[in-house]
Amino acid sequence: MTTQATPDMKQMGDELYKHWERAMGSWWDQVLETPAFLGAMGQNLEAMAGARGHYEKAVDEAAERMHLPSRSDVVRVAKVASMLEERLLQQEDLVLGLKDQMVRLEREAVQARIEAAEARIELRETLADIRAQLGGLSAGAPVASALAPAAAAPPAPSAPRSAKPRAR
């Protein structure tokens, strides 16, 4: 018998709660729509806004008497700091770009020096071959042997790079 009584009490409790919820909702709707309540809420909000304004003014005045920066001072400093940070980032980007350009130019300069040194060596070898061929011509060797490749003739010693030409 008690098992049937419990569901009835639960159902009755649920219905009672739903009835109470509807009644409270309609009462609050009526209260919130009355001009007197709305006027009182408006006056309350106005008083709170006024109190907040007086509080902020008092805080600003106290900070000024203590020689502390105001909110507008802090905002201005923050804007300046942000602008300086942006300029610093731009300068860092510029420096990194210049550094990359310098590395590229250094590589190109080294490559050009290597190519110039290789060209000088080639010219020296060619000049040594020509001298050898001319030396063979002046010694009375036949022209065909003088124009033969220089592989048969020993290469002429090249002067060291640091040696200065001798005066004759």
C-alpha positions as CSV (number, residue, x, y, z in Angstrom):
1,M,0.0,0.0,0.0
2,T,2.8,2.4,0.7
3,T,4.3,1.8,-2.8
4,Q,1.2,3.5,-4.4
5,A,1.1,6.4,-1.9
6,T,4.7,7.5,-2.8
7,P,4.1,8.0,-6.5
8,D,0.9,10.0,-5.7
9,M,2.9,12.2,-3.3
10,K,5.6,12.8,-5.9
11,Q,3.0,13.6,-8.6
12,M,1.2,15.9,-6.2
13,G,4.5,17.6,-5.3
14,D,5.4,18.1,-9.0
15,E,2.0,19.6,-9.7
16,L,2.3,21.9,-6.7
17,Y,5.7,23.1,-7.9
18,K,4.4,23.8,-11.4
19,H,1.5,25.7,-10.0
20,W,3.8,27.7,-7.7
21,E,6.2,28.4,-10.6
22,R,3.4,29.8,-12.8
23,A,2.0,31.9,-10.0
24,M,5.4,33.4,-9.2
25,G,6.2,34.0,-12.9
26,S,2.9,35.9,-13.4
27,W,3.4,37.9,-10.2
28,W,7.0,38.9,-11.2
29,D,5.6,39.8,-14.7
30,Q,3.1,42.1,-13.0
31,V,5.6,43.6,-10.6
32,L,8.2,44.2,-13.4
33,E,5.6,45.9,-15.6
34,T,4.3,48.3,-13.0
35,P,5.4,52.0,-13.5
36,A,6.1,52.4,-9.8
37,F,8.6,49.5,-9.8
38,L,10.2,50.6,-13.0
39,G,10.5,54.2,-11.7
40,A,12.1,52.9,-8.5
41,M,14.5,50.8,-10.4
42,G,15.4,53.7,-12.6
43,Q,16.0,56.0,-9.6
44,N,18.1,53.2,-8.0
45,L,20.3,52.9,-11.1
46,E,20.6,56.6,-11.4
47,A,21.7,56.8,-7.7
48,M,24.2,54.0,-8.3
49,A,25.6,55.7,-11.4
50,G,25.9,59.0,-9.5
51,A,27.7,57.2,-6.6
52,R,30.1,55.5,-9.0
53,G,30.8,58.9,-10.6
54,H,31.5,60.4,-7.2
55,Y,33.7,57.5,-6.2
56,E,35.7,57.7,-9.5
57,K,36.2,61.4,-9.0
58,A,37.3,60.9,-5.4
59,V,39.8,58.2,-6.5
60,D,41.2,60.5,-9.2
61,E,41.5,63.4,-6.8
62,A,43.2,61.2,-4.2
63,A,45.6,59.9,-6.8
64,E,46.4,63.4,-8.0
65,R,47.1,64.5,-4.4
66,M,49.5,61.6,-4.1
67,H,51.1,62.5,-7.4
68,L,50.1,59.2,-9.0
69,P,49.3,59.1,-12.7
70,S,45.6,59.3,-13.7
71,R,43.9,56.7,-15.9
72,S,44.3,58.9,-18.9
73,D,48.0,59.2,-18.2
74,V,48.3,55.4,-18.0
75,V,46.3,55.0,-21.2
76,R,48.5,57.6,-23.0
77,V,51.7,55.9,-21.8
78,A,50.3,52.5,-22.9
79,K,49.6,54.0,-26.4
80,V,53.1,55.4,-26.6
81,A,54.6,52.1,-25.5
82,S,52.6,50.3,-28.1
83,M,53.8,52.6,-30.8
84,L,57.4,52.3,-29.7
85,E,57.1,48.5,-29.7
86,E,55.8,48.6,-33.2
87,R,58.7,50.8,-34.3
88,L,61.1,48.5,-32.6
89,L,59.7,45.5,-34.4
90,Q,60.0,47.3,-37.7
91,Q,63.6,48.1,-36.9
92,E,64.4,44.5,-36.0
93,D,62.8,43.4,-39.3
94,L,65.0,45.9,-41.1
95,V,68.2,44.8,-39.4
96,L,67.4,41.1,-40.1
97,G,66.8,42.0,-43.8
98,L,70.1,43.9,-43.9
99,K,71.9,41.0,-42.2
100,D,70.5,38.6,-44.8
101,Q,71.6,41.0,-47.6
102,M,75.1,41.2,-46.1
103,V,75.4,37.4,-46.0
104,R,74.3,37.2,-49.6
105,L,76.8,39.9,-50.7
106,E,79.6,38.3,-48.8
107,R,78.9,35.0,-50.5
108,E,78.8,36.7,-53.9
109,A,82.1,38.5,-53.1
110,V,83.8,35.2,-52.1
111,Q,82.5,33.5,-55.2
112,A,83.8,36.4,-57.4
113,R,87.2,36.2,-55.7
114,I,87.4,32.5,-56.3
115,E,86.4,32.9,-60.0
116,A,89.0,35.7,-60.4
117,A,91.7,33.5,-58.8
118,E,90.8,30.6,-61.1
119,A,90.9,33.0,-64.1
120,R,94.3,34.2,-63.1
121,I,95.6,30.7,-62.7
122,E,94.2,29.8,-66.2
123,L,95.9,32.9,-67.6
124,R,99.2,32.0,-66.0
125,E,99.1,28.5,-67.4
126,T,98.2,29.8,-70.8
127,L,101.0,32.4,-70.6
128,A,103.5,29.7,-69.5
129,D,102.4,27.6,-72.5
130,I,102.9,30.5,-74.9
131,R,106.3,31.3,-73.4
132,A,107.3,27.6,-73.8
133,Q,106.2,27.7,-77.4
134,L,108.0,30.9,-78.0
135,G,111.1,29.5,-76.3
136,G,110.9,26.6,-78.7
137,L,110.6,28.8,-81.7
138,S,113.6,30.9,-80.7
139,A,115.8,27.8,-80.2
140,G,115.2,26.9,-83.8
141,A,112.7,24.0,-83.2
142,P,110.3,23.3,-86.0
143,V,107.0,25.2,-85.9
144,A,104.9,22.1,-85.7
145,S,106.7,21.0,-82.5
146,A,106.5,24.5,-81.1
147,L,102.7,24.5,-81.5
148,A,102.3,21.0,-80.0
149,P,100.5,20.8,-76.8
150,A,102.4,21.9,-73.7
151,A,101.8,18.6,-72.0
152,A,105.1,17.3,-73.4
153,A,107.0,20.3,-72.1
154,P,107.4,20.8,-68.4
155,P,105.4,23.7,-67.1
156,A,107.3,26.9,-66.4
157,P,107.4,27.8,-62.8
158,S,105.0,30.6,-61.9
159,A,106.0,33.5,-59.8
160,P,104.7,33.6,-56.2
161,R,101.7,35.9,-55.8
162,S,103.5,38.0,-53.2
163,A,106.7,38.5,-55.3
164,K,107.1,41.9,-56.9
165,P,108.5,42.1,-60.4
166,R,112.2,42.6,-60.5
167,A,113.7,45.7,-62.0
168,R,116.0,45.0,-65.0
